[in-house]
Amino acid sequence: MKSIGVIRKVDELGRIVLPVEFRRTLNIKNNDSLEIFAQNNSIYITKLNPSCVICGKTTKLTEVGDKYLCRNCLKAIGMLNGEQKTIPFPDEMVDNMLDNYTDIIEESFAEEQAIAQ
């Protein structure tokens, strides 16, 4: 890749705009993930290539929400071909989740009763 030098100012929110030449050359599109890190008084920006969040493979990926999973991992957790598997949670984790959402559950239950009447 040829060297391109461009000067940009940082706005009041700390943002900079990546020049269109960089975005085209590096095939950076809206919502692509970029890694930003500092080293030796310089800032580096690297485009991240999507990979499976479980095993790290970079081929045959499916986007699930904002994450990527490969076919093998999708099969393993039962999300391929319409299969559904329950992922077991430790009892204390479930208890904590329920404690945190008691109000929401009670509100939802009250709404369902009001609709039923």
C-alpha atoms as a printed R data frame, in Angstrom:
    type eleno elety resid chain resno       x       y      z
1   ATOM     1    CA   MET     A     1   0.000   0.000  0.000
2   ATOM     2    CA   LYS     A     2   1.289   3.430 -0.861
3   ATOM     3    CA   SER     A     3   1.903   5.932  1.899
4   ATOM     4    CA   ILE     A     4  -0.750   8.636  2.224
5   ATOM     5    CA   GLY     A     5  -0.282  11.595  4.554
6   ATOM     6    CA   VAL     A     6  -3.346  13.568  5.652
7   ATOM     7    CA   ILE     A     7  -3.814  16.019  8.519
8   ATOM     8    CA   ARG     A     8  -7.128  16.055 10.378
9   ATOM     9    CA   LYS     A     9  -8.269  18.077 13.396
10  ATOM    10    CA   VAL     A    10  -9.889  16.483 16.430
11  ATOM    11    CA   ASP     A    11 -13.394  17.856 17.112
12  ATOM    12    CA   GLU     A    12 -14.793  18.876 20.526
13  ATOM    13    CA   LEU     A    13 -15.933  15.278 21.178
14  ATOM    14    CA   GLY     A    14 -12.493  13.823 20.443
15  ATOM    15    CA   ARG     A    15 -13.448  12.448 17.020
16  ATOM    16    CA   ILE     A    16 -11.550  12.436 13.758
17  ATOM    17    CA   VAL     A    17 -12.853  11.579 10.307
18  ATOM    18    CA   LEU     A    18 -11.003   8.854  8.435
19  ATOM    19    CA   PRO     A    19 -10.339  10.148  4.922
20  ATOM    20    CA   VAL     A    20 -12.319   8.430  2.178
21  ATOM    21    CA   GLU     A    21  -9.033   7.387  0.525
22  ATOM    22    CA   PHE     A    22  -8.121   5.341  3.629
23  ATOM    23    CA   ARG     A    23 -11.595   3.832  3.882
24  ATOM    24    CA   ARG     A    24 -11.565   2.788  0.232
25  ATOM    25    CA   THR     A    25  -8.009   1.453  0.314
26  ATOM    26    CA   LEU     A    26  -8.635  -0.583  3.491
27  ATOM    27    CA   ASN     A    27 -12.243  -1.503  2.555
28  ATOM    28    CA   ILE     A    28 -13.631   0.079  5.738
29  ATOM    29    CA   LYS     A    29 -17.415   0.336  5.708
30  ATOM    30    CA   ASN     A    30 -20.007   1.723  8.145
31  ATOM    31    CA   ASN     A    31 -20.163  -0.321 11.377
32  ATOM    32    CA   ASP     A    32 -16.862  -2.136 10.711
33  ATOM    33    CA   SER     A    33 -14.897  -2.750 13.908
34  ATOM    34    CA   LEU     A    34 -11.603  -0.921 14.292
35  ATOM    35    CA   GLU     A    35  -8.998  -1.492 16.982
36  ATOM    36    CA   ILE     A    36  -7.363   1.679 18.269
37  ATOM    37    CA   PHE     A    37  -4.238   1.523 20.402
38  ATOM    38    CA   ALA     A    38  -1.356   3.771 21.395
39  ATOM    39    CA   GLN     A    39   2.305   2.809 21.329
40  ATOM    40    CA   ASN     A    40   5.486   4.884 21.455
41  ATOM    41    CA   ASN     A    41   3.709   8.247 21.210
42  ATOM    42    CA   SER     A    42   1.683   7.121 18.152
43  ATOM    43    CA   ILE     A    43  -1.929   6.046 17.656
44  ATOM    44    CA   TYR     A    44  -2.629   3.008 15.480
45  ATOM    45    CA   ILE     A    45  -5.959   2.086 13.921
46  ATOM    46    CA   THR     A    46  -6.391  -1.445 12.601
47  ATOM    47    CA   LYS     A    47  -9.412  -2.883 10.827
48  ATOM    48    CA   LEU     A    48 -10.598  -6.035 12.576
49  ATOM    49    CA   ASN     A    49 -11.647  -8.915 10.400
50  ATOM    50    CA   PRO     A    50 -14.702 -10.694 11.787
51  ATOM    51    CA   SER     A    51 -14.072 -13.978 13.558
52  ATOM    52    CA   CYS     A    52 -16.094 -16.466 15.579
53  ATOM    53    CA   VAL     A    53 -16.414 -15.241 19.165
54  ATOM    54    CA   ILE     A    54 -16.137 -18.833 20.421
55  ATOM    55    CA   CYS     A    55 -13.332 -20.472 18.424
56  ATOM    56    CA   GLY     A    56 -11.782 -17.583 16.459
57  ATOM    57    CA   LYS     A    57 -12.295 -19.031 12.948
58  ATOM    58    CA   THR     A    58 -12.661 -16.472 10.170
59  ATOM    59    CA   THR     A    59 -14.555 -18.538  7.578
60  ATOM    60    CA   LYS     A    60 -18.220 -19.526  7.152
61  ATOM    61    CA   LEU     A    61 -19.432 -16.904  9.636
62  ATOM    62    CA   THR     A    62 -22.990 -15.963 10.526
63  ATOM    63    CA   GLU     A    63 -23.781 -12.676 12.234
64  ATOM    64    CA   VAL     A    64 -25.814 -13.184 15.421
65  ATOM    65    CA   GLY     A    65 -26.719  -9.804 16.858
66  ATOM    66    CA   ASP     A    66 -23.457  -7.875 16.758
67  ATOM    67    CA   LYS     A    67 -21.251 -10.999 17.078
68  ATOM    68    CA   TYR     A    68 -20.094 -13.642 14.601
69  ATOM    69    CA   LEU     A    69 -20.311 -17.428 14.961
70  ATOM    70    CA   CYS     A    70 -18.904 -20.096 12.626
71  ATOM    71    CA   ARG     A    71 -21.009 -23.012 11.339
72  ATOM    72    CA   ASN     A    72 -19.385 -25.506 13.708
73  ATOM    73    CA   CYS     A    73 -20.099 -23.385 16.787
74  ATOM    74    CA   LEU     A    74 -23.656 -22.686 15.595
75  ATOM    75    CA   LYS     A    75 -24.194 -26.450 15.302
76  ATOM    76    CA   ALA     A    76 -22.633 -27.032 18.714
77  ATOM    77    CA   ILE     A    77 -25.010 -24.616 20.441
78  ATOM    78    CA   GLY     A    78 -27.988 -25.746 18.379
79  ATOM    79    CA   MET     A    79 -28.705 -22.542 16.477
80  ATOM    80    CA   LEU     A    80 -28.356 -24.080 13.020
81  ATOM    81    CA   ASN     A    81 -31.285 -25.677 11.168
82  ATOM    82    CA   GLY     A    82 -33.848 -24.324 13.606
83  ATOM    83    CA   GLU     A    83 -32.662 -26.457 16.520
84  ATOM    84    CA   GLN     A    84 -32.973 -24.942 19.968
85  ATOM    85    CA   LYS     A    85 -30.858 -26.003 22.913
86  ATOM    86    CA   THR     A    86 -31.039 -24.646 26.426
87  ATOM    87    CA   ILE     A    87 -27.780 -23.303 27.777
88  ATOM    88    CA   PRO     A    88 -27.600 -24.236 31.467
89  ATOM    89    CA   PHE     A    89 -26.891 -21.417 33.914
90  ATOM    90    CA   PRO     A    90 -25.662 -21.935 37.481
91  ATOM    91    CA   ASP     A    91 -28.513 -21.595 40.006
92  ATOM    92    CA   GLU     A    92 -26.958 -18.574 41.724
93  ATOM    93    CA   MET     A    93 -26.698 -16.737 38.402
94  ATOM    94    CA   VAL     A    94 -30.385 -17.352 37.738
95  ATOM    95    CA   ASP     A    95 -31.240 -16.195 41.277
96  ATOM    96    CA   ASN     A    96 -29.261 -12.968 40.778
97  ATOM    97    CA   MET     A    97 -30.944 -12.345 37.432
98  ATOM    98    CA   LEU     A    98 -34.364 -12.841 38.995
99  ATOM    99    CA   ASP     A    99 -33.541 -10.571 41.952
100 ATOM   100    CA   ASN     A   100 -32.476  -7.791 39.575
101 ATOM   101    CA   TYR     A   101 -35.614  -8.050 37.439
102 ATOM   102    CA   THR     A   102 -38.307  -8.661 40.063
103 ATOM   103    CA   ASP     A   103 -39.924  -5.268 39.418
104 ATOM   104    CA   ILE     A   104 -40.033  -5.851 35.663
105 ATOM   105    CA   ILE     A   105 -41.561  -9.308 36.136
106 ATOM   106    CA   GLU     A   106 -44.198  -7.948 38.527
107 ATOM   107    CA   GLU     A   107 -45.089  -5.102 36.126
108 ATOM   108    CA   SER     A   108 -45.350  -7.500 33.200
109 ATOM   109    CA   PHE     A   109 -47.558  -9.860 35.209
110 ATOM   110    CA   ALA     A   110 -49.829  -6.983 36.257
111 ATOM   111    CA   GLU     A   111 -50.139  -5.860 32.614
112 ATOM   112    CA   GLU     A   112 -51.043  -9.393 31.507
113 ATOM   113    CA   GLN     A   113 -53.732  -9.616 34.199
114 ATOM   114    CA   ALA     A   114 -55.160  -6.230 33.175
115 ATOM   115    CA   ILE     A   115 -55.326  -7.331 29.524
116 ATOM   116    CA   ALA     A   116 -56.981 -10.627 30.463
117 ATOM   117    CA   GLN     A   117 -59.774  -8.809 32.356
